[in-house]
Amino acid sequence: MKPPALPEEIKGLLIATFKKALNDKEFQTWAKKSGFPLSPIYGNEADRVAKRMLKLYQEDLKPLLEKYLS
């Protein structure tokens, strides 16, 4: 997810930077050796996934954690 007022050109720059980093051969080699699977998503798809994760936490996990941690 991005901040609500993030200009589109900054959003594009951030996405391009992440893509460049994740496509770096040395980083990919390190990730593979570390058992860190890469399945990058960007832009609107990443925003949808982040929103689903927040909803899951807020509606399902948070009440359970509050119940068991209080």
Residue frames as a rotation matrix with the C-alpha (Angstrom) as fourth column:
MET 1
0.583 0.812 0.000 0.00
0.812 -0.583 0.000 0.00
0.000 0.000 -1.000 0.00
LYS 2
-0.465 -0.707 0.533 1.10
0.696 -0.664 -0.273 3.52
0.547 0.245 0.801 -0.62
PRO 3
-0.692 0.239 -0.681 0.46
0.397 -0.662 -0.636 6.70
-0.603 -0.710 0.364 1.29
PRO 4
0.252 0.944 0.215 -2.81
0.722 -0.035 -0.691 8.30
-0.645 0.329 -0.690 0.07
ALA 5
0.851 0.118 -0.512 -1.18
-0.126 -0.900 -0.417 11.39
-0.510 0.420 -0.751 -1.41
LEU 6
-0.114 -0.953 0.282 1.80
0.205 0.256 0.945 9.71
-0.972 0.165 0.167 -3.09
PRO 7
0.210 0.162 -0.964 2.30
-0.793 -0.549 -0.265 11.29
-0.572 0.820 0.014 -6.52
GLU 8
0.948 0.262 0.181 2.14
-0.105 0.794 -0.599 8.84
-0.301 0.548 0.780 -9.45
GLU 9
0.580 -0.789 -0.201 5.68
-0.398 -0.060 -0.915 9.68
0.711 0.611 -0.349 -10.60
ILE 10
-0.233 -0.631 0.740 7.04
-0.969 0.090 -0.229 8.76
0.077 -0.771 -0.632 -7.14
LYS 11
0.472 0.485 0.736 4.96
-0.512 0.831 -0.218 5.57
-0.717 -0.274 0.641 -7.13
GLY 12
0.976 -0.108 -0.191 6.43
-0.126 0.435 -0.891 4.67
0.180 0.894 0.411 -10.53
LEU 13
0.160 -0.978 0.135 9.96
-0.716 -0.210 -0.666 5.40
0.680 0.010 -0.733 -9.34
LEU 14
-0.113 -0.156 0.981 9.51
-0.914 0.403 -0.041 3.19
-0.389 -0.902 -0.188 -6.26
ILE 15
0.784 0.453 0.424 8.10
-0.250 0.856 -0.453 0.32
-0.568 0.249 0.784 -8.32
ALA 16
0.803 -0.535 -0.263 10.95
-0.244 0.108 -0.964 0.59
0.544 0.838 -0.044 -10.85
THR 17
-0.067 -0.863 0.501 13.51
-0.917 -0.145 -0.373 0.61
0.394 -0.484 -0.781 -8.03
PHE 18
0.143 0.190 0.971 12.04
-0.690 0.723 -0.040 -2.50
-0.709 -0.665 0.234 -6.40
LYS 19
0.972 0.230 0.050 11.93
-0.117 0.655 -0.746 -4.28
-0.205 0.719 0.664 -9.76
LYS 20
0.478 -0.865 -0.150 15.56
-0.524 -0.145 -0.839 -3.41
0.705 0.480 -0.523 -10.42
ALA 21
-0.219 -0.569 0.793 16.64
-0.976 0.141 -0.168 -4.65
-0.016 -0.810 -0.586 -7.00
LEU 22
0.310 0.438 0.844 14.64
-0.509 0.826 -0.242 -7.88
-0.803 -0.354 0.479 -7.22
ASN 23
0.999 0.033 -0.041 15.95
-0.051 0.463 -0.885 -8.61
-0.010 0.886 0.464 -10.72
ASP 24
0.300 -0.952 0.062 19.57
-0.946 -0.305 -0.108 -8.18
0.122 -0.026 -0.992 -9.62
LYS 25
0.414 -0.157 -0.897 21.40
-0.248 0.928 -0.277 -11.47
0.876 0.337 0.345 -10.25
GLU 26
-0.702 -0.710 -0.057 23.42
-0.105 0.182 -0.978 -11.26
0.705 -0.680 -0.202 -7.02
PHE 27
-0.504 0.606 0.616 20.26
-0.853 -0.239 -0.463 -10.67
-0.134 -0.759 0.637 -4.99
GLN 28
0.522 0.726 -0.448 18.51
-0.796 0.603 0.048 -13.57
0.305 0.331 0.893 -6.73
THR 29
-0.034 -0.641 -0.767 21.47
-0.070 0.767 -0.638 -15.84
0.997 0.033 -0.071 -6.00
TRP 30
-0.884 -0.278 0.377 21.47
-0.349 -0.145 -0.926 -14.80
0.312 -0.950 0.031 -2.34
ALA 31
-0.093 0.941 0.326 17.70
-0.991 -0.055 -0.125 -15.32
-0.100 -0.334 0.937 -2.09
LYS 32
0.533 0.270 -0.802 17.95
-0.504 0.863 -0.044 -18.80
0.680 0.427 0.596 -3.57
LYS 33
-0.382 -0.776 -0.502 20.85
0.072 0.516 -0.853 -19.81
0.921 -0.362 -0.142 -1.29
SER 34
-0.890 0.045 0.454 18.99
-0.439 -0.359 -0.824 -18.40
0.126 -0.932 0.339 1.73
GLY 35
-0.724 0.685 -0.075 15.80
0.687 0.727 0.011 -20.28
0.062 -0.043 -0.997 0.95
PHE 36
-0.424 0.535 -0.730 14.01
0.068 -0.786 -0.615 -16.97
-0.903 -0.311 0.297 0.47
PRO 37
-0.304 0.322 0.897 11.60
0.913 0.367 0.178 -17.49
-0.272 0.873 -0.405 -2.42
LEU 38
-0.823 0.010 -0.568 10.95
-0.115 -0.982 0.149 -14.48
-0.557 0.188 0.809 -4.61
SER 39
-0.337 0.783 0.522 7.41
0.941 0.272 0.200 -13.90
0.015 0.559 -0.829 -5.85
PRO 40
-0.853 -0.095 -0.514 7.29
0.230 -0.951 -0.206 -10.15
-0.469 -0.294 0.833 -6.31
ILE 41
0.104 0.875 0.472 4.09
0.990 -0.136 0.034 -8.28
0.094 0.464 -0.881 -7.03
TYR 42
-0.864 -0.485 -0.137 3.85
0.484 -0.874 0.042 -4.60
-0.140 -0.030 0.990 -7.82
GLY 43
-0.882 0.430 0.193 1.46
-0.263 -0.788 0.556 -1.69
0.391 0.440 0.808 -8.10
ASN 44
-0.103 0.967 0.231 -2.27
-0.909 -0.186 0.372 -2.37
0.403 -0.172 0.899 -7.91
GLU 45
0.363 0.199 -0.910 -1.82
-0.017 0.978 0.207 -6.09
0.932 -0.060 0.358 -7.28
ALA 46
-0.605 -0.655 -0.453 0.45
0.496 0.134 -0.858 -5.39
0.623 -0.744 0.244 -4.29
ASP 47
-0.773 0.390 0.501 -2.04
-0.566 -0.780 -0.266 -2.81
0.287 -0.489 0.824 -3.02
ARG 48
0.265 0.923 -0.279 -4.89
-0.676 0.384 0.629 -5.36
0.688 0.023 0.726 -3.16
VAL 49
0.128 -0.292 -0.948 -2.84
0.417 0.883 -0.216 -7.98
0.900 -0.367 0.235 -1.30
ALA 50
-0.868 -0.495 0.025 -1.82
0.212 -0.417 -0.884 -5.49
0.448 -0.762 0.467 1.41
LYS 51
-0.436 0.790 0.432 -5.44
-0.824 -0.543 0.163 -4.42
0.364 -0.285 0.887 1.91
ARG 52
0.453 0.586 -0.672 -6.55
-0.286 0.809 0.513 -8.07
0.844 -0.040 0.535 2.24
MET 53
-0.270 -0.646 -0.715 -3.81
0.564 0.496 -0.661 -8.71
0.781 -0.581 0.230 4.80
LEU 54
-0.918 -0.040 0.394 -4.80
-0.237 -0.742 -0.627 -5.67
0.317 -0.669 0.672 6.85
LYS 55
0.009 0.997 0.076 -8.45
-0.847 -0.033 0.531 -6.70
0.532 -0.070 0.844 6.77
LEU 56
0.307 0.034 -0.951 -7.55
0.166 0.982 0.089 -10.23
0.937 -0.185 0.296 7.86
TYR 57
-0.691 -0.640 -0.337 -5.53
0.465 -0.036 -0.885 -8.88
0.554 -0.768 0.322 10.78
GLN 58
-0.840 0.340 0.424 -8.11
-0.490 -0.811 -0.319 -6.31
0.235 -0.475 0.848 11.86
GLU 59
0.074 0.997 -0.035 -11.18
-0.910 0.082 0.406 -8.52
0.407 0.002 0.913 11.54
ASP 60
0.699 0.231 -0.677 -9.90
-0.134 0.972 0.193 -11.99
0.702 -0.044 0.710 12.37
LEU 61
0.029 -0.813 -0.582 -6.54
0.598 0.481 -0.641 -12.04
0.801 -0.330 0.500 14.09
LYS 62
-0.594 -0.311 0.741 -6.67
-0.259 -0.799 -0.543 -8.93
0.761 -0.515 0.394 16.25
PRO 63
0.348 0.767 0.539 -9.71
-0.815 -0.037 0.578 -10.08
0.463 -0.641 0.612 18.30
LEU 64
0.796 -0.101 -0.596 -8.05
0.224 0.965 0.135 -13.47
0.562 -0.241 0.791 18.88
LEU 65
-0.265 -0.963 -0.035 -4.79
0.495 -0.105 -0.863 -11.89
0.827 -0.246 0.505 19.97
GLU 66
-0.378 0.176 0.909 -6.58
-0.616 -0.781 -0.105 -9.49
0.691 -0.600 0.403 22.30
LYS 67
0.697 0.717 0.000 -8.51
-0.518 0.504 0.691 -12.38
0.496 -0.482 0.723 23.83
TYR 68
0.757 -0.412 -0.507 -5.45
0.488 0.872 0.020 -14.54
0.434 -0.263 0.862 24.47
LEU 69
-0.276 -0.947 0.164 -2.99
0.589 -0.302 -0.750 -11.80
0.760 -0.111 0.641 25.39
SER 70
-0.131 0.260 0.957 -5.14
-0.509 -0.846 0.160 -9.91
0.851 -0.466 0.244 27.86
